[in-house]
Amino acid sequence: MKTFLDADFLLESETARTLYHNHAAKMPIIDYHCHLDPSMVANNHQFKNLTEIWLGGDHYKWRAMRANGVDEAYITGDKPAREKFQKWAETMPYTMRNPLYHWTHLELSRIFGIDKVLSPATADEIYDECTALLQTEEFRARGIMEKMNVKVVCTTDDPIDSLAHHISVAAEGFSVKMLPTWRPDKAMAIEDPAAYNTYITALEVASSVSINSFADLMQALQVRHDFFESVGCCVSDHGMDTFYADDYVAVEIEAIFAKVRAGKQIPPCDISRFKSAMLYNLAVMDHQSGWAQQFHIGVIRSNNTRMFKKIGADTGFDSILDINIAVPFNRFFAKLDEANALAKTVVYNLNPRDNELMVTNAYNFNDGSTPGKMQFGAGWWFLDQKTGMENQLNALSALGLLSRFVGMLTDSRSFLSYPRHEYFRRILCNIVGKEVENGELPASEMAFIGQMIEDISYNNAKNYFNF
């Protein structure tokens, strides 16, 4: 019987162990999509206790705690920090076979050097030891990033954000490059005219452009796009239910925009047409700047109406959406390709049924200009667990080029999530190592295979995004 989380965790063959320990483990981390708070990096935030850094904002853990019968007061409520952590420790044994069980113990081991199993019996000891470490310089926000050998992080930022924290971190010469990611979702969200007009007013202030038409809107966004580029941004991101690729003419989009600016509710057909125009124009903007673009597809958000009203969005009530995406996917990218305006693109699906669909559709638009131009992104959100990662890697390998893959990301709000890169790398090495041992890949090509592992772990992302 193997020891839990030992040096060869998840590595089931000698070749897998060689690939991981000699190639993957040494590579730095590029976290090209995350939701870290830039102010915490700029201010080198010091966490008060383990609850703050581990449970604050982590809706993965919140969902598990609710499922285990923990009262909301111990999750997002005002109970003392130690009591909240104790409730998480009580939940921990019940998360076996959930990725939270592996992630939790990887984070304890790799970041805090604690190899004990978290349970109600060890909760106080672990809480006290980790909280004490968090009071030291090494365990402030920047120290943790350096400890985990992070080289680049790309935060997720709205076009109206000042990016002051990114600017200050760059000026200080911090060893980790923190870059913004352009996330213009709110500029497309005309479903709620009141909220949208409030946002447009803020965009007017940020861009110094009066927005009275759709053309004005695109001018204002271009101003902010240029500003983001000046601060080092080289990648955009869109979080959507599906792709939008309706036919439209400019006069129709101007009329729709005028209605929403007048506070009128827009019918679904016009919302779709407007988003089609927005998405196309934003994609052209990215191409003109030489950026890469990301599309996260297939989430249905804030489904628990009662809890949304009580504690807001991004609190653990989102899930996988069942929606057809192939037709709008191809229409959207074909239009960009025909106009010679298709940027490097990473697509992510949340519904696991769409793995093969995403690879095959994305590969319709590779054109030989860039290795791996169209990327099938890493297992995302509900799919960034062992089975989800294996399925994503297998679909990509079967229908595309695994060797050109840009690898893993955290998609996390937590400074403790970097061991997810290790988790991914071990799974990758185990898959490839097993096939070498089975004679499905040639042992004579281990030099290339080892380089491929290093490339997927780090080099491909570095080159693809031009970091």
Residue pairs with C-beta under 8 A, 6 or more apart in sequence:
2 8
4 105
4 117
5 102
5 105
5 106
5 109
5 115
7 21
8 17
9 426
10 386
10 423
10 426
10 427
10 430
11 17
11 20
11 426
11 429
11 430
11 433
12 430
12 433
12 434
13 430
13 433
13 434
13 436
13 437
14 433
14 437
15 432
15 433
15 434
15 436
15 437
15 443
15 446
16 429
16 430
16 432
16 433
16 434
16 437
17 429
17 433
18 433
18 446
18 450
19 429
19 432
19 433
19 449
19 450
19 453
20 425
20 426
20 429
20 430
20 433
20 453
22 450
23 429
23 450
23 451
23 453
23 454
23 457
24 425
24 426
24 428
24 429
24 453
24 454
24 457
25 422
25 425
27 425
27 454
27 457
27 458
27 459
28 149
28 150
28 151
28 458
29 148
29 149
29 150
29 151
29 418
29 421
29 458
30 150
30 151
30 152
30 407
30 458
30 461
30 462
30 465
30 467
31 150
31 152
31 153
31 154
31 409
31 410
31 418
31 421
32 152
32 154
32 235
32 406
32 409
32 461
32 465
32 467
33 154
33 156
33 181
33 237
33 294
33 409
33 410
33 411
34 153
34 154
34 155
34 156
34 409
34 410
34 411
34 412
34 413
34 417
35 155
35 156
35 411
35 412
35 413
36 153
36 155
36 412
36 413
36 414
36 415
37 45
37 155
37 413
38 155
38 157
38 163
38 165
38 166
38 169
38 178
38 180
39 45
39 165
40 141
40 415
41 141
41 142
41 145
41 153
41 165
41 169
41 174
41 176
41 178
42 164
42 165
42 166
42 168
42 169
43 141
44 140
44 141
44 142
44 143
45 140
45 141
46 134
46 135
46 140
46 141
47 53
47 134
47 139
47 140
47 141
48 81
48 131
48 134
49 81
49 82
49 85
49 127
49 131
49 134
50 81
50 85
50 126
50 127
50 130
50 131
50 134
51 81
51 82
51 84
51 85
51 88
51 127
52 81
53 134
53 414
53 415
53 416
54 61
54 85
54 88
54 107
54 414
54 416
55 61
55 62
55 75
55 84
55 85
55 88
57 314
57 413
57 414
58 413
58 414
59 314
59 315
59 316
59 318
60 100
60 316
61 88
61 91
61 100
62 75
62 76
62 315
62 316
63 316
64 91
64 94
64 95
64 98
64 100
65 74
65 75
65 87
65 88
65 91
66 72
66 75
66 316
68 90
68 91
68 94
70 87
70 90
70 91
71 77
72 311
73 79
74 83
74 84
74 87
75 84
75 87
76 311
76 315
82 124
82 127
85 123
85 127
86 120
86 123
86 124
86 127
89 118
89 119
89 120
89 122
89 123
89 126
90 120
90 123
92 101
92 104
92 118
92 119
93 119
95 101
95 104
98 385
99 384
99 385
99 386
99 423
102 386
102 423
103 417
103 419
103 420
103 423
104 118
105 117
105 118
106 419
106 422
106 423
107 416
107 417
107 419
108 114
108 115
108 116
108 118
108 126
108 130
109 115
110 148
110 418
110 419
110 422
111 144
111 147
111 148
111 416
111 418
111 419
112 129
112 130
112 133
114 126
114 129
114 130
116 122
116 125
116 126
118 126
133 139
136 143
137 143
138 147
141 415
142 174
142 176
144 415
144 416
144 418
145 153
145 176
145 415
145 418
146 175
146 176
148 418
148 419
150 176
150 418
151 176
151 177
151 462
151 467
152 176
152 177
152 178
152 179
152 462
152 467
153 176
153 177
153 178
153 179
154 179
154 180
154 181
154 235
154 465
155 166
155 178
155 179
155 180
155 181
156 181
156 183
156 237
157 163
157 166
157 180
157 181
157 182
157 183
157 228
157 233
158 183
158 184
158 186
159 182
159 183
159 184
159 186
159 187
159 203
159 206
159 221
159 224
159 225
159 228
160 199
160 202
160 203
160 205
160 206
160 224
161 180
162 206
163 180
163 227
163 228
163 231
165 178
166 178
166 179
166 180
166 231
166 232
167 231
169 178
170 177
170 178
170 231
170 232
177 232
177 467
179 231
179 232
179 233
179 234
179 235
179 467
180 228
180 231
180 232
180 233
181 233
181 235
181 236
181 237
181 294
182 225
182 228
182 233
182 235
182 236
182 237
182 286
182 291
183 236
183 237
183 238
183 239
184 221
184 236
184 238
184 278
184 282
185 238
185 239
185 240
186 196
186 199
187 199
187 203
187 217
187 221
187 278
188 274
188 275
188 278
188 279
189 195
189 196
189 199
190 196
190 256
190 260
190 266
190 271
190 274
190 275
191 266
191 271
193 260
193 263
193 264
193 265
193 266
194 263
196 260
197 260
197 261
197 263
200 211
200 217
200 261
203 209
203 211
203 217
203 220
203 221
203 224
204 210
204 211
204 220
206 220
206 224
207 219
207 220
207 221
207 223
207 224
208 223
209 216
209 219
209 220
209 223
210 216
211 217
211 220
212 261
213 254
213 257
213 258
214 250
214 253
214 254
214 256
214 257
214 277
215 254
217 257
218 281
221 282
221 285
222 285
225 285
225 289
229 289
229 291
233 291
234 289
234 290
234 291
234 292
234 465
234 466
234 467
235 291
235 292
235 293
235 294
235 465
236 282
236 286
236 291
236 292
236 293
236 294
237 293
237 294
237 295
237 296
238 279
238 282
238 293
238 294
238 295
238 296
239 296
239 299
240 295
240 296
240 297
241 297
241 298
241 299
241 300
241 321
241 323
242 297
242 298
242 323
242 324
242 325
242 328
243 279
243 295
243 297
243 325
243 328
243 329
243 331
243 332
244 272
244 275
244 276
244 278
244 279
244 328
244 332
245 276
245 279
245 280
245 328
245 329
245 331
245 332
245 335
246 272
246 273
246 276
247 273
247 276
248 273
248 274
248 276
248 277
252 273
253 273
253 274
253 277
256 266
256 270
256 273
256 274
257 274
259 266
259 270
260 266
260 274
266 274
276 332
279 332
280 332
280 335
280 336
283 293
283 332
283 336
283 341
283 342
283 343
284 336
284 339
284 341
286 292
286 293
286 343
287 336
287 341
287 342
287 343
288 341
290 343
290 466
291 343
291 344
292 343
292 344
292 345
292 346
292 464
292 465
293 343
293 344
293 345
293 346
294 345
294 346
294 347
294 348
294 377
295 345
295 346
295 347
295 348
296 348
296 350
296 377
296 380
297 325
297 347
297 348
297 349
297 350
297 354
298 320
298 321
298 323
298 325
298 349
298 350
298 351
298 354
299 318
299 319
299 320
299 321
299 350
299 381
300 318
300 319
300 320
300 321
301 313
301 317
301 318
302 308
302 313
302 317
302 318
303 317
303 318
303 319
304 317
307 315
307 317
308 315
308 317
319 382
320 350
320 351
320 352
320 382
321 350
321 351
322 351
323 351
325 349
325 354
325 357
326 357
326 361
329 347
329 361
330 361
330 364
333 342
333 345
333 361
333 362
333 364
333 365
334 364
334 365
336 342
336 343
337 365
337 367
342 365
342 367
344 370
344 373
344 374
344 375
344 464
345 362
345 365
345 373
345 374
345 375
346 375
346 376
346 377
346 406
347 358
347 362
347 374
347 375
347 376
347 377
348 358
348 377
348 378
348 380
349 355
349 357
349 358
349 380
349 383
350 380
350 381
350 382
350 383
352 383
352 388
352 391
355 376
355 391
355 392
355 395
356 395
356 398
356 399
358 376
358 395
359 376
359 395
359 396
359 398
359 399
359 400
360 399
362 374
362 375
362 376
362 400
363 374
363 399
363 400
364 374
365 373
365 374
366 373
366 374
367 373
370 464
371 404
372 401
372 404
372 405
372 406
372 460
372 464
375 404
375 405
375 406
375 464
376 392
376 395
376 396
376 400
376 405
377 406
378 384
378 389
378 392
378 407
378 408
378 409
378 424
379 385
379 388
379 389
379 391
379 392
380 411
381 411
382 388
383 389
383 391
383 392
384 411
384 420
386 423
386 427
389 423
389 424
389 427
389 428
390 427
390 431
393 402
393 405
393 427
393 428
393 431
394 431
396 402
396 405
402 452
402 456
403 452
403 455
403 456
404 460
405 456
405 460
406 456
406 460
406 461
406 464
406 465
407 424
407 456
407 457
407 458
407 460
407 461
408 420
408 421
408 424
408 425
408 457
410 417
410 418
410 420
410 421
412 420
421 457
425 453
425 457
428 453
428 456
428 457
429 453
432 441
432 449
432 452
432 453
435 441
436 442
436 443
436 446
436 449
441 449
461 467
